[in-house]
């Protein structure tokens, strides 16, 4: 029975790929809606993906390679949108009629679209293409699924990490005999090590975006909540557990990082990165997406950062957990899209899936178990240092307006170090703001 099912899937995949790659389909342009920046000047003509770096460079080179090599005359036409306005503009395309054929989407945002029937179901098309969903790590497949239907091709898991200047850690005496960094295993150790670092180096122990709507510390707060066994939002999306004893533990710890002078509260996102590269910060709290860039900067010899290392966000409470999300590819639902465009869009998805390793060079974790287990992935810089992230990755439940929940927390949380708001008062305000969002969802 299993062999018959396998043969049937192979036959379907062969038939479809004959259409896609055999030249039977009409040449067609497909629109590709994404963020990740615009780097045409540097990578506009690059088709050798190995020569590209960073999110923008790699996705640009992948798109160029698909356009150059596909045999159906398909051409991906990229529309690059600023990250801050991306989802508003994507939503607007459903009204204007200029719905893209392929779009990037965060797992945290997908429920806003799948819940309103705005995405093309992909379960059967992916199977017909021979894309094996059992190759996806469970967390990624869960992110791409709603109501037992797959609505996206998962492409990565990206999570919060500790990016570490090992030269500064050595000066502070925070290096183990094997060369690995000594990281805190409790809230008390975090503060103690931070003070020891500051006294020895005169630098900031922990760096983070602390001024803008990025909310890097909210991701840290969520991680600390999950480490204490508390769901920030209940699985059914109806209640929040922010204003709790565990929430106060996490808020007091983060507040003390700033009040004790262990972090610079004046930095926005670019400023926090520059401070780390300039050797002004021992540990930078940022995501997997930065690994490729920081490694290249350290190796260039041009940055003050010379000896770079990565670590999972340490377990300082009862269990390991860290904030994570996924980038995924979707085909927005469009009843007017031609069959040729649909099949060309699916061909592009298959190409992207086939080249998932290239995307993992950004620092993002591959969602394909076959890639994670491959020698080429394991040979990438620093991957062994944060391999456990795939097991500890944790996300808010798949509810609508997850971003609104996130935004409702940021301003009141940031007030702890920007306006010296008491941690309990910050939690009160955060709880109220999130509850308003959850009531709207209901």
N, C-alpha and C positions, 0 to 999 in steps of 0.2 A: 504493500500500500504506500509506504513511504517513497519507494522508488518511482511509483506511478505519479505521485504528487510532484516529485522532483523533476521528472521528465516533462510533465505538463508545464511547470514553471519555466523550464529551459526553452520549451517550444514557444511559449508566449514571449519570453525575453528575446529569443532569436527573431521571431516575427516582427516584434516592435523595433528592434535594433536594425533589422533589414530596412524598415521604413525610414528610421532615423538617420542611418549612416550609409544606406545604399544608394541614396540619390533620388529615391522615389518621391519624397516630399518636396514641396516647392521651397525655393529660397525665401527666407523670411527674416525680418528684423524682429528681435524681441527686446522689450524695454526692461532694464535692470535698475531697480531703485535701491540705493544703499547709502549708508554713511561711511565711515572710515577715512574720510578726507579725500583730497584731490592731489594726486602726485603725477599728473600727465607729463610734466616737464622732465621728471627723472625716469619714469617707467612707462611712458606712453607707447613706446615701440618695443618694449621688452617682452619676449615670448619664452625665454629661458627662465623659468620660475626660480631656479636655484640662485639666480643673480639678483633676486628681489629680497628685500627685507621689510619687516614691519607689516602691520595690517594692510595699510593702503598699498604698499608696494606689491605684496603677495597677491591680493585679490585683483589688482590691476593686471599683473602679469598673467594670472590664471585666465582672466577674461580675454586678454590678447591671444593667449595660446589656443583657447577654444575657438576664437574667431578665425585663427590662422589654420587650424587643423581639422575642423569638422568638415564632413563631406556632403552635408546637405545644404550648404550655402547659407546656413544660419549666421546671423550677426547679432551679437549682444550689444545693445546701445545703452551705455551707462548714464544714469542720472544721479549725480552725487548731491546729497542733501546734508546740511549741517545737522549734527547730532541733536542739538537742542530743539529743533523744530521738526525733526524727522517724522515722528508719529502723527503729528497734527497734519502735515502735508500728505502723508500716506492716506490718512482718513479722508482728506479732502478730495483725493483722486476718485473716490467712489461717487462723488457728486458731479465732478467735472467730466467724467467719462474717460479720463486718461489713466485708467487703472494699469499699473505695471504688470508685466508678465511674470517677473520674478522679483522678490524683495527680501531683504534681510529683516529678521525680527528676533527680538529677545524673547526667551521663554516666559519671562515675567510679564510681557505685554500680550502674548498670544491669546489669552482668554478674552481680552477685549474684542478680538476679531473673530475667533472661533465661536465664541458665545453668541455672536450676531450673524452667524452664517456668512462670513465675509472671506473665508478661505476655502480653497479647493481641497477636498479630501485626497490624501496621497497614499493611503494604505495599499490599494490595489495597484496604482501606477508604479509605486516603488517596487512592489513584488514583481510586476511584469518586467521591470528593468533589470531584475536580478539583484537588487539591493537587499541584502539580508539584514532585516531589523534585529535579528538576534546577535549581530555583530556589534550593535550599539551598547554602550554601558547602560545599565538599568536607569540611572538618574537621567541620562540624556533622552532615552526613549520615553520615559515618563514626561519629561518636559515637552516633547513633541506631540503628546497624545491628550485628547480631550474626549470624554464620553465614548471611550473604546475605539476612537478613530484617530489615525495619524494625520496631522495637518501640516507637518513640517519635516524637512530633512535636517536633523540636528547636525551641527558642524563643530561645536566645541563645548567644553565646560571651562568657564573662566571664573576664577575665584580670587579671593584676597590672599596675599602672601606677605611675608616679611622679606624685604630686599635689604641686604646687609653689606656694610662697608667693613670688611674683615680687618683692615689695618687699624681702624679706630677701635674695633672690639678687642684687638690684641693689646693696644695701648691701655685699655680699660681692664685688662686681665680677665676678659670674658670669652676665652677660647679654650676648648677642651684639648686634651692631649692628642686627639686624632685630627685636630685642625678644624673641627666643627664649632660653631658658635655656642656659647652657653646662653640658653634662653630660659625665661621664667616658667615655673611650673605651678605658680600660685599668684594671686593678686599681690600679695605682700612681696614676693620675689620680683615682680615686675617693677614695682616702685623702688625697691632696694637696689636692683641692678641699674635702674635708670639713674639713681643718685650717684652710684659708684662710677658710672660711665661719665656723667657730667663733671664730676670732681676730677677725674683722671684726664679728660680730654678737653674740657671747656666747651664741648659741643652739645647739641641737642641729641638726646638718646633716641627719640622716636619722631619721625617726620610724617606729616599727613596733610592733605588738603583740608583746610580748616575754616575757610572763608566763604565758599560758594555753594552752589546747589549740587555739587558732586556727592556730598554726603558720605565720604569715605569712613568717617567715624560711626555713622549709622550702620554701615556694613560690619564694622568691628563690634558695635553694640549688639546687633543681631547674633553675631557669632558667639558672643559671651552669654547671651540668653540661652541659645541652644546648648551650649556647653553645660549650662546649669539644668538642662532638661525641661526648659520652658518653651512652648511654642509662642513666638511673638504674635502670630495670628493663628487662631484655631484652624484645624484642617477643613472645617466646613465654611470658613471665611466669615463667621458671624460675630466672633468676639476677639478682643485683643487682650494680651496679658503683659502690657508694658508697665503699668503702674503697679508693680508687685515688689515683693522683697528682693527677688532675683534681679528685677530691673533696677532697683536702687543700688544693689551691689555693683552692677555693671556701670551705672551712671556715675557713682561716686569714684570708681576706679578711673574712668576716663577723665572726669573732672580734675582729679588729683594729678594726672599726667600733665595737664596744663598749669594748674595752680602751683605745682612744685617746679615749674620751669623745665620740664623734661621734653616738651614739644613747643614749637613756635606757632602761636595762634594766628600770626599775621600772614600765613602763606595760603595762596590759592593753589590750584592744581599744578599749573606750570612752575610756580615758585617752589612748590615742594619737591618737584623733580629736579629743578636746578640746584636746590640746596643739597640734595643727595649727591648729585654728580659733582658738585663743588667741594665735597668732603665736609659739609657742615652738619650732617646728620648721620647717626650710626645705623639706624634701621628706618627704612621707608615703608609705610603701610600703603601698598598699591596692589594692582592686580597682576594676573598671569600675563596680560597683554604687554607688559613692560619688559619682560625678561630678555627678549631678543635685543631690544634697544640698549638696555643697561649693560648687557654683556659686551655688545659691540663698542660702546663708549669706553668701558673699562679697558678693553683690549687695544683701543686706538692710541692710548698713551697721551691723549689730549685732555682728558678729564682728571680732576683730582682723585676721583674714584679709581683705584688701581686693582684692588683685590675684592672682587664681587662674589657674593654667594646668595643663595635663595633658601628659604625655609618655609615650611607650613606655618600658618598662624598657630602658635603653640597652644597646647591644652593647659589652661590655667584653672579650670573648674573640673567637674566630675567626668566629662566625656569629651572626646574630640569632635569638633564641628566647626565649619567655616562657611561663611556666606559664599554662594555661587549662583551663577546664571548661565545661560547658554545663548550663543548666536545660532540662529537657524535660518534656513531658506524656505520661503513659502511661495506658493502661486496664488496671489489674490484672486478671489472669485470674480469672474467676468463672463456673464452669459453671452456677450457678443464676441468673445475671443474665438478665432478660427481654430480648427483642429490642427492646422499646420503650426500655428503659434504655440498651441498647447504642447504638441509633441517636441517642438524645438526647445521649449522651456524645460520639459522633462529631460531632454538630452543634455541640457546645460547642468541640471541637477545631478545627473549621473556622472558627468565629467567632474563636477565639484566633489562628489563623494569619492570618486576614484583618486582624486588628488588631495584627500584629507590630510595626508602627512605634510604636504607643503604648508597648509594653514597652521599646523601645529608648530611650525618653526617660529611663529610669532611669540611663543611662550604659552599660548592657550593649550589646554590638554585636549588631545584627540578624543572624540566620542566613539571611535572604532576600536574595539578590543584587539583586532588584528594589527592595527597600527601601534597601539600602546605596547603590544608584545613584540614588536619588530626590532631588529638590531639597529636600524637606521634611526628610529625614534629614541631608543635608549642611548644612542651615541650623541644626541643633541645636548648642548651645554646645560648643566644644572638640573636636568629632568629628574635624576634620582633624588635630588634634594627636596623635591616637593611631590613625589609620586603618590604619597598617601592622600593628597588632596582629592583624588578621584573617589576614595572611600569615605571621606569626611565631608564632601560637598553637600551643603544644605541650602534649601531655598524656601521662600515663603510659599504657601499653598497656591494652587492655580485658581486664583480668583480674579474677577474683573477689577480694574483700577488699582492694580498692585503698585504702579508708579505713583498714583495719588497717595497711597498709604505711605510710601517712602518719602514723598515730598512733605507730607503732613508732619513727619517726624523731624525733618532736618533743621528748620529754623529754630524751633524750641530747644532742640538738643544743642545746636551751636551756641545758643545764648548762654550756656554754662560757662564758656570761656570768653565769649565776646562781650557779654554784659554782666558777668559774675552771677548769673541766675543760680539759685540753689538747686541741686540735683533733684530734690523731691518736687519742687515747683516745675521744673522742666518735664519730669515724668507726668505730672498732672496734666499739663498742657498737651503733651504728646498723646496721651491716652484719649483725651477729649477730641483732638483733631482726627485721630485714626478712627475713633468710633463714628464720627460724622461720615467719613468715607464709607465705612461698612454699612451704615444705615442706608446710605444712598444706593449701595449695591443691592440691598434687600428690597 
